[in-house]
C-alpha cells in the first residue's frame, strides 16, 4: 500500500529537517522545497495529500503559491500554513484560498503532528465521501427503474404488517390479561396459605390450653412460632407488588416483633436490635432464612437470659463482596454448652437449623460462645433454575 505523500515548503532547512524527522516515523513519504516555485513543480509531480507551507519564502511566497494551485474543497489535498510573521489579514486570506489549518512559529512539533494526522484523516474522509457519492449517483439511476415495483411491494408488505401488528397486539393483550389473572391467583394463594397457617396455629393454641406439662406447652409454642414465621412471609408476599421477592429487612423486623411478644420478654431487660442491609430475596431463600432466625432467636430468648440477667440480642445480615449473604444472630447471654454438636443436639430447633443451612441453603454454619452465643450462616441466594435442576425437576 502506497504511503501518504506530504510536501513541505519552507526556506529554513532546519525547519524542514525537524518536521521530516518526526513525520518519517509515521511512515509518511516526505518531499520538500524552499520556495513556491519549487513547490509548484513538486505539487504537479507528487500529487501530495497534505502541504505544510511557510508564507514568507523567496522567489515565490506562500500566498502566491496558493493562488497558483487554485485549491478547491474537492481537491485531494489539504494545506497547513506555518509562519512567524503572518498577520490576521494573512490568516484570513489563507483561509479564503483553501487552507485547513494555520500554525504560528515557533510551533510545538507535537501540535503540528496532531494537525497533520487530523488533516489527512479529514481529507481521506472527504475523498471517500466523494467516491461514495459518485457510486451512489449510479445506484440511484438503477433504483429509479425499480421504484414503482418497490412501491407496490411496500404497499403489499405494509398491509401484511398492519395485519400482523393487530394480531400481535391482540395476542399481547390476551397474554397480559392472563398474566394479571395469574398474579391475582398467586396473590390469593399466598393469602389463603397465610390464613391456613394461622388456623393451624390457632388450633395448636386451643390444644395448648389442655396441656399441663410446661415442656410440652413450650414445644407447641415453638411449633406455633414456626407456623407464624411462614405466615408472616406469605402475608408480606400477598401485600407486595413483586410476589417473586420479599423485602427481607421488613420481614425480619416483623418476625422479631412477633417472637418478642410471643415470649413476653421484658423490654427493659433484653434489647433486640437489627442490622439488615436493604435486600430483596426470593421465596426459596426467604423461607429457610426465616425459619433459621426463628429457631436461633427463640433459643436465645428461652435459654440465654433465663438466669435473670440483662443483655442484648442482635440479628444482622450483610451482602459479601463475592455475592453471598452472611446472616448472624448474636446474644450476650450465658453462652453455649462446651462441645455442643448441632447434629447430635437434643434440641429439635438446633437440629432443624443445621438441616436448613446444609440441605436447603447449601451454606455453612459457624458458632462460638465468646461473651454469649453467636451463630453465623453464610449462603448464596437460591434460584429456581438451580433448585429445580438439583431436585430433578
Backbone torsions as a table, in degrees:
resi	resn	phi	psi	omega
1	UNK	NA	131.1	-177.6
2	UNK	-69.5	137.2	178.6
3	UNK	-74.4	155.2	176.6
4	UNK	-67.9	137.8	-176.8
5	UNK	-100.6	133.7	-179.7
6	UNK	-125.4	132.4	178.6
7	UNK	-107.7	123.4	178.9
8	UNK	-108.3	124.0	178.3
9	UNK	-120.9	111.1	-178.9
10	UNK	-158.8	140.6	-177.6
11	UNK	-83.6	-0.2	177.9
12	UNK	-107.7	114.3	-176.7
13	UNK	-64.1	-32.1	-179.2
14	UNK	-64.2	-34.5	177.4
15	UNK	-68.9	-44.2	179.3
16	UNK	-59.8	-45.1	-178.3
17	UNK	-63.1	-42.2	-178.9
18	UNK	-63.3	-45.2	-179.2
19	UNK	-66.9	-42.7	-178.7
20	UNK	-61.0	-43.0	-178.4
21	UNK	-58.8	-42.4	-177.4
22	UNK	-78.3	-38.2	-178.8
23	UNK	-71.9	-29.0	-179.7
24	UNK	-62.8	-29.4	178.4
25	UNK	-64.0	-24.5	-179.3
26	UNK	-90.6	8.6	177.4
27	UNK	69.0	23.9	173.5
28	UNK	-78.5	151.5	174.9
29	UNK	-95.2	115.3	-168.3
30	UNK	-104.5	134.0	171.9
31	UNK	-126.6	150.8	-176.4
32	UNK	-146.5	154.6	174.8
33	UNK	-148.9	163.0	-174.6
34	UNK	-106.7	3.6	173.7
35	UNK	-159.4	174.4	-176.4
36	UNK	-66.5	-31.1	-178.9
37	UNK	-66.1	-46.1	175.1
38	UNK	-61.6	-35.7	-179.4
39	UNK	-63.0	-39.4	-180.0
40	UNK	-61.8	-43.7	180.0
41	UNK	-63.6	-43.9	179.9
42	UNK	-68.2	-34.7	-178.2
43	UNK	-60.8	-47.0	-179.6
44	UNK	-69.0	-32.4	-177.1
45	UNK	-80.3	-41.5	-172.1
46	UNK	-87.4	-36.6	-174.3
47	UNK	56.4	61.9	-174.6
48	UNK	-73.5	158.4	173.7
49	UNK	-87.8	-17.4	-179.6
50	UNK	-148.5	140.1	174.6
51	UNK	-119.8	128.3	173.0
52	UNK	-103.1	114.4	-164.0
53	UNK	-123.5	129.4	171.6
54	UNK	-90.7	137.2	-178.3
55	UNK	-75.9	-40.3	-174.8
56	UNK	-95.4	97.6	179.3
57	UNK	-136.7	150.5	177.8
58	UNK	-71.8	169.3	177.8
59	UNK	66.4	-61.7	177.7
60	UNK	-145.6	121.1	-177.8
61	UNK	-80.8	177.9	-175.3
62	UNK	-66.1	-36.8	-179.0
63	UNK	-64.6	-44.2	179.3
64	UNK	-64.5	-39.0	177.3
65	UNK	-59.1	-43.6	179.4
66	UNK	-64.0	-37.9	177.9
67	UNK	-62.7	-39.5	-175.8
68	UNK	-69.1	-41.5	-176.4
69	UNK	-79.5	-13.5	175.6
70	UNK	47.6	60.7	-176.0
71	UNK	-67.2	132.6	176.8
72	UNK	-120.5	154.7	-178.1
73	UNK	-55.9	-29.7	-176.8
74	UNK	-82.1	-9.3	-179.4
75	UNK	-68.0	147.7	-178.3
76	UNK	-80.5	46.5	-176.7
77	UNK	-153.4	141.1	173.2
78	UNK	-116.5	156.6	-178.3
79	UNK	-126.2	130.0	173.1
80	UNK	-113.6	121.6	-177.2
81	UNK	-94.8	133.3	173.1
82	UNK	-116.8	131.5	178.0
83	UNK	-156.9	148.9	175.2
84	UNK	-105.7	-3.8	-174.9
85	UNK	-131.1	5.5	-174.7
86	UNK	-68.4	137.8	176.7
87	UNK	-92.6	176.0	176.2
88	UNK	-62.6	-34.9	178.5
89	UNK	-65.8	-39.6	176.7
90	UNK	-61.0	-43.2	179.8
91	UNK	-61.3	-45.5	-179.9
92	UNK	-61.8	-42.5	179.9
93	UNK	-64.5	-39.6	179.3
94	UNK	-62.5	-42.7	179.3
95	UNK	-66.0	-34.7	176.2
96	UNK	-64.5	-30.4	-178.8
97	UNK	-88.6	7.6	171.7
98	UNK	101.8	11.9	179.0
99	UNK	-69.0	139.6	-178.4
100	UNK	-96.2	-22.0	-179.8
101	UNK	-152.5	152.9	-175.2
102	UNK	-134.4	120.9	-176.1
103	UNK	-130.6	127.4	-177.1
104	UNK	-86.9	143.1	173.0
105	UNK	-82.9	149.4	-9.2
106	UNK	-70.6	142.0	-174.4
107	UNK	-115.4	159.4	175.0
108	UNK	-84.3	120.8	-174.8
109	UNK	-60.0	-32.0	-179.2
110	UNK	-75.3	-30.1	173.4
111	UNK	-65.7	-40.5	177.7
112	UNK	-63.8	-43.3	178.7
113	UNK	-58.7	-39.8	178.5
114	UNK	-64.3	-42.4	179.3
115	UNK	-64.9	-41.0	179.3
116	UNK	-60.6	-50.5	-179.3
117	UNK	-59.4	-44.2	-178.7
118	UNK	-66.5	-43.0	-177.9
119	UNK	-65.1	-43.2	178.7
120	UNK	-64.2	-41.4	179.5
121	UNK	-62.2	-44.2	179.0
122	UNK	-63.5	-41.7	-179.8
123	UNK	-64.4	-39.3	177.4
124	UNK	-64.0	-38.3	176.8
125	UNK	-63.0	-43.2	178.4
126	UNK	-60.1	-44.6	-179.5
127	UNK	-64.7	-41.8	178.0
128	UNK	-62.8	-41.4	178.7
129	UNK	-64.2	-39.9	178.9
130	UNK	-61.6	-46.1	178.8
131	UNK	-63.9	-38.5	179.3
132	UNK	-66.3	-39.7	178.7
133	UNK	-64.6	-38.5	177.3
134	UNK	-63.1	-44.9	179.0
135	UNK	-65.9	-37.2	-180.0
136	UNK	-65.3	-37.3	178.6
137	UNK	-61.2	-39.2	178.1
138	UNK	-66.9	-41.2	-179.9
139	UNK	-65.7	-36.8	179.2
140	UNK	-62.7	-35.8	176.9
141	UNK	-61.9	-39.3	178.9
142	UNK	-71.9	-38.2	-177.8
143	UNK	-66.2	-31.0	179.9
144	UNK	-61.5	-31.5	-178.6
145	UNK	-70.6	-23.1	-178.8
146	UNK	-104.3	2.8	-173.3
147	UNK	-60.1	-46.5	-176.7
148	UNK	-61.4	-43.7	179.4
149	UNK	-63.7	-40.6	179.7
150	UNK	-65.4	-37.6	179.0
151	UNK	-61.8	-37.8	177.7
152	UNK	-66.0	-41.9	178.5
153	UNK	-63.3	-40.1	179.1
154	UNK	-62.5	-43.7	-179.6
155	UNK	-62.2	-42.7	179.6
156	UNK	-64.2	-45.9	-178.7
157	UNK	-67.6	-34.9	177.5
158	UNK	-60.7	-43.3	178.4
159	UNK	-62.8	-40.2	178.7
160	UNK	-64.9	-42.6	180.0
161	UNK	-64.8	-39.4	177.9
162	UNK	-60.0	-40.2	177.5
163	UNK	-65.1	-42.7	179.2
164	UNK	-63.8	-39.3	179.4
165	UNK	-62.6	-42.9	179.2
166	UNK	-62.7	-44.3	-179.8
167	UNK	-64.7	-41.8	-179.4
168	UNK	-67.5	-39.4	178.5
169	UNK	-61.8	-43.1	178.2
170	UNK	-63.3	-40.3	179.4
171	UNK	-65.3	-40.5	179.0
172	UNK	-65.4	-38.3	178.1
173	UNK	-63.3	-41.3	178.1
174	UNK	-65.1	-40.5	179.8
175	UNK	-64.8	-42.6	178.6
176	UNK	-64.2	-39.2	178.9
177	UNK	-65.6	-41.4	178.4
178	UNK	-64.4	-41.6	178.8
179	UNK	-63.4	-40.8	178.7
180	UNK	-63.1	-41.9	178.6
181	UNK	-62.3	-39.9	-179.9
182	UNK	-67.8	-36.9	177.3
183	UNK	-63.5	-43.1	178.4
184	UNK	-62.0	-42.6	179.9
185	UNK	-64.1	-44.4	-179.8
186	UNK	-63.6	-41.0	178.3
187	UNK	-62.1	-40.4	179.6
188	UNK	-66.6	-36.2	178.2
189	UNK	-63.0	-46.8	178.0
190	UNK	-58.9	-40.2	-179.1
191	UNK	-64.6	-42.9	-177.8
192	UNK	-71.6	-37.5	176.8
193	UNK	-61.4	-42.9	178.0
194	UNK	-60.7	-44.4	-180.0
195	UNK	-64.8	-40.5	-179.8
196	UNK	-65.7	-39.8	177.5
197	UNK	-63.4	-38.6	178.6
198	UNK	-68.3	-35.0	177.5
199	UNK	-64.4	-45.0	178.3
200	UNK	-61.9	-40.0	178.1
201	UNK	-62.5	-40.4	178.9
202	UNK	-66.0	-38.5	177.6
203	UNK	-62.9	-41.1	176.6
204	UNK	-63.0	-38.2	179.5
205	UNK	-63.0	-39.9	176.9
206	UNK	-64.8	-38.4	-179.3
207	UNK	-67.0	-36.5	-178.8
208	UNK	-60.3	-34.5	-176.9
209	UNK	-62.9	-21.4	-179.3
210	UNK	-98.0	3.9	-177.8
211	UNK	-101.3	132.3	-178.4
212	UNK	-96.1	-31.4	-174.9
213	UNK	-71.3	121.9	-178.5
214	UNK	-59.7	-39.0	-178.3
215	UNK	-65.3	-39.6	177.9
216	UNK	-67.1	-40.1	177.1
217	UNK	-59.4	-40.7	-179.8
218	UNK	-64.8	-37.1	178.1
219	UNK	-63.9	-41.3	177.9
220	UNK	-64.8	-40.2	179.4
221	UNK	-62.3	-39.9	177.7
222	UNK	-61.3	-42.3	178.8
223	UNK	-64.3	-40.2	177.2
224	UNK	-60.6	-42.3	-179.9
225	UNK	-64.9	-36.2	176.8
226	UNK	-64.4	-41.8	177.2
227	UNK	-63.7	-42.7	-179.5
228	UNK	-64.7	-34.8	177.8
229	UNK	-58.2	-45.5	179.4
230	UNK	-74.4	-33.8	179.3
231	UNK	-64.1	-42.3	178.1
232	UNK	-61.0	-40.5	179.6
233	UNK	-61.0	-48.0	-179.7
234	UNK	-67.4	-31.7	176.4
235	UNK	-65.9	-40.9	178.4
236	UNK	-64.1	-41.9	178.6
237	UNK	-65.3	-37.6	178.3
238	UNK	-63.8	-36.1	-177.8
239	UNK	-85.1	-13.5	-173.2
240	UNK	-86.0	150.1	173.2
241	UNK	-72.2	-29.2	179.3
242	UNK	-108.2	104.3	-175.5
243	UNK	-86.3	2.5	176.7
244	UNK	-89.2	-24.8	-176.9
245	UNK	-135.9	161.5	-176.0
246	UNK	-130.6	145.0	173.8
247	UNK	-72.0	103.5	-169.7
248	UNK	-67.9	-36.1	-178.5
249	UNK	-62.3	-46.7	179.8
250	UNK	-64.5	-40.2	179.8
251	UNK	-60.8	-46.1	-178.3
252	UNK	-65.3	-41.2	178.9
253	UNK	-61.0	-42.1	177.6
254	UNK	-64.3	-41.6	-179.4
255	UNK	-64.3	-44.0	-179.9
256	UNK	-65.1	-38.0	177.3
257	UNK	-61.2	-40.7	177.8
258	UNK	-63.8	-45.3	-178.6
259	UNK	-63.8	-38.6	179.0
260	UNK	-59.6	-45.0	179.8
261	UNK	-71.5	-36.2	-176.3
262	UNK	-62.4	-38.4	-178.3
263	UNK	-96.1	7.6	175.1
264	UNK	50.4	50.4	-176.6
265	UNK	-77.4	149.6	178.0
266	UNK	-82.8	110.9	-175.5
267	UNK	-65.3	-21.4	178.5
268	UNK	-81.2	-15.3	-177.0
269	UNK	-103.2	-37.8	-177.7
270	UNK	-125.7	119.6	-178.6
271	UNK	-103.9	125.4	176.1
272	UNK	-102.9	131.1	177.4
273	UNK	-134.1	159.3	-179.3
274	UNK	-130.5	151.9	174.1
275	UNK	-140.9	77.5	-174.1
276	UNK	-108.8	119.3	175.2
277	UNK	-66.6	145.4	177.8
278	UNK	-61.7	121.6	-179.6
279	UNK	-159.8	147.3	172.7
280	UNK	-113.0	132.2	-179.9
281	UNK	-129.7	157.5	-177.6
282	UNK	-76.4	168.2	-177.4
283	UNK	-62.7	-37.4	-178.4
284	UNK	-59.8	-33.0	179.6
285	UNK	-90.1	-36.7	-174.8
286	UNK	-64.3	-38.2	-177.2
287	UNK	-62.7	-54.8	178.9
288	UNK	-64.6	-34.0	177.9
289	UNK	-63.5	-44.6	179.6
290	UNK	-62.0	-41.9	179.1
291	UNK	-66.9	-38.3	177.8
292	UNK	-61.9	-46.6	179.4
293	UNK	-62.4	-41.2	178.9
294	UNK	-58.1	-47.1	-176.9
295	UNK	-67.0	-45.0	-176.3
296	UNK	-69.5	-42.1	179.1
297	UNK	-67.4	-42.9	178.6
298	UNK	-60.4	-42.0	179.6
299	UNK	-61.1	-41.4	178.2
300	UNK	-65.6	-45.3	-177.6
301	UNK	-65.0	-31.1	-178.1
302	UNK	-82.8	-34.3	-168.4
303	UNK	-121.0	-26.7	-171.6
304	UNK	-72.1	-27.0	-173.8
305	UNK	-125.0	24.4	-175.2
306	UNK	-76.5	-2.1	175.6
307	UNK	-93.7	10.3	177.1
308	UNK	87.9	-0.3	-179.2
309	UNK	-71.0	158.9	173.5
310	UNK	-95.4	161.2	179.6
311	UNK	176.3	-164.9	-177.4
312	UNK	-137.3	156.1	177.9
313	UNK	-132.0	126.4	-175.2
314	UNK	-124.6	134.0	174.0
315	UNK	-118.2	124.2	-179.7
316	UNK	-133.6	153.3	173.8
317	UNK	-145.8	126.8	-179.2
318	UNK	-125.4	150.7	173.2
319	UNK	-96.4	124.1	-177.2
320	UNK	-80.7	167.0	-177.8
321	UNK	-63.0	-29.0	-178.4
322	UNK	-85.8	6.9	177.0
323	UNK	94.6	-10.7	178.1
324	UNK	-79.7	165.7	176.3
325	UNK	-110.0	148.6	174.8
326	UNK	-125.0	114.4	-179.9
327	UNK	-103.5	128.0	-176.9
328	UNK	-129.3	132.3	172.9
329	UNK	-121.0	118.8	-174.3
330	UNK	-132.0	138.0	175.0
331	UNK	-131.6	165.7	179.9
332	UNK	-108.4	32.6	-176.2
333	UNK	-86.1	-148.4	-171.7
334	UNK	-75.1	-14.0	178.6
335	UNK	91.2	-176.2	-175.8
336	UNK	-100.4	152.3	176.0
337	UNK	-63.9	147.2	178.2
338	UNK	-62.6	138.3	176.0
339	UNK	68.9	25.7	-178.1
340	UNK	-67.0	134.8	177.8
341	UNK	-121.6	116.7	-177.5
342	UNK	-58.2	-41.3	-174.7
343	UNK	-67.4	-28.5	-177.7
344	UNK	-105.2	4.8	-177.7
345	UNK	-64.6	143.2	176.1
346	UNK	-74.6	-14.9	-178.2
347	UNK	-78.6	120.4	176.8
348	UNK	-60.2	-37.5	-178.1
349	UNK	-61.7	-45.6	-179.3
350	UNK	-68.4	-37.5	175.6
351	UNK	-65.6	-35.9	177.8
352	UNK	-65.5	-40.7	177.6
353	UNK	-58.7	-47.1	-179.2
354	UNK	-61.4	-42.0	179.9
355	UNK	-65.9	-41.3	-179.8
356	UNK	-64.8	-41.8	-179.0
357	UNK	-65.8	-48.9	-172.7
358	UNK	-78.1	-48.2	-170.9
359	UNK	-88.6	-33.8	-177.2
360	UNK	-92.8	-54.3	-177.2
361	UNK	-85.1	-14.8	-177.5
362	UNK	55.1	40.8	-177.3
363	UNK	-113.1	-162.5	-179.9
364	UNK	-125.2	149.1	-178.5
365	UNK	-123.5	128.2	176.0
366	UNK	-126.3	146.2	178.2
367	UNK	-149.5	153.5	175.2
368	UNK	-149.7	170.2	-174.8
369	UNK	-128.3	44.7	177.0
370	UNK	-92.8	117.5	-178.7
371	UNK	55.0	47.9	-178.5
372	UNK	116.7	-155.4	179.7
373	UNK	-121.5	140.2	179.5
374	UNK	-137.0	129.2	178.0
375	UNK	-122.4	130.1	179.6
376	UNK	-126.6	127.5	178.8
377	UNK	-116.6	123.6	177.3
378	UNK	-111.3	128.7	-174.0
379	UNK	-154.3	166.0	174.7
380	UNK	-111.4	139.7	-179.2
381	UNK	-60.0	133.0	-179.5
382	UNK	-77.4	142.1	176.4
383	UNK	-113.3	149.5	-178.0
384	UNK	-58.6	-40.9	-175.0
385	UNK	-65.1	-46.0	-178.3
386	UNK	-69.4	-39.8	179.2
387	UNK	-64.7	-42.6	-179.7
388	UNK	-65.1	-38.9	179.6
389	UNK	-64.6	-40.6	-178.7
390	UNK	-67.5	-37.3	-178.4
391	UNK	-81.8	-1.0	179.2
392	UNK	78.8	24.5	-178.6
393	UNK	-95.6	NA	NA
